[in-house]
Amino acid sequence: MQTRSGIHSDVQERAWHVFDVADVVFSLKLQCVMISVSTNGPVRCIVLDRPEKFNSFNREMAIRLQNELDAAAADENIRAILLAANGKAFCAGQDLSEAIAPDGPGIRTIVREHYNPIILKIRSIEKPVVCAVNGVAAGAGANIALACDLVIAGKGASFIQAFSKIGLVPDSGGTFFLPRLIGFQRAAALMMMGDKVTADEALAMGMIYRSVDDDRLSEEALSIASTLGNMPTRGIGLTKRLLNMSMSNSLEQQLEAEEEHQAIAGQTLDHKEGVRAFLEKRKPEFTGK
């Protein structure tokens, strides 16, 4: 027969066991989130949500981001995408513990299956993708941001091509986008030296679209994404397609592409609505079609 103190001790032990289990479950939930998603009107907000690891990518997180980009692309009600991050950093790049793990996927697989699809999806989605950068964006994290259509950064943000610090080369489209944004010399220096670039410096050299106070970053980024989300989505998508084509086209080819795509845009409902609104001296109501 148990004494009262024995019963109390047993109950207390069970209670602590429940709390331990709850802590483990909560910890597992935190580890499983990785990407958070919400919708604000026509804007799909996709948030890197692994703050305890500075939003560094592992395989699960990369695949989940790919899936969310696909979902946003396929949803006709979504007309703009906002990529942001939770915590003190935007993204520290690759989770190195996965990259060096003996039973891990290996660097080549990580680049081919994790990052390359993310970059290709961002560029091929014919909807504007806005990126809000808070804190550090390093390595693949920086280059994912630079692949987006518009980048808005908080004043406290920084961009680092960190690859050279560990004997690697830039990936995630860094060697493609950065020289086109800031020029060959600056891109080469940043990639080889691994220098930190502040948000204001990034703005001055044409790397990003806008730099704002940290406490206004979320509001400003959502405002820009919402503005784009209420504009002629089809026309913006065709513009994005033309910008992609300009990376490799000759002038003659680009002029022909503009002619072709202008003819397509001219048949959209939004074009007709824009013309009517202009003639009627009223604000247009675009539907994205």
Secondary structure, DSSP 8 states (H G I E B T S, - for coil): ---HHHHHHHHHHHHHHHHHHHHHHHHHHHHHHEEEEEEETTEEEEEEE-GGGTT-B-HHHHHHHHHHHHHHHH-TT--EEEEEE-SS-SB--B-HHHHS-TTS--HHHIIIIIIHHHHHHHHHSSS-EEEEE-SEEETHHHHHHHHSSEEEEETT-EEE-GGGGGT----TTHHHHHHHHH-HHHHHHHHHH--EEEHHHHHHTTSSSEEE-GGGHHHHHHHHHHHHHTS-HHHHHHHHHHHHHHTT--HHHHHHHHHHHHHHHTTSHHHHHHHHHHHTTS-------
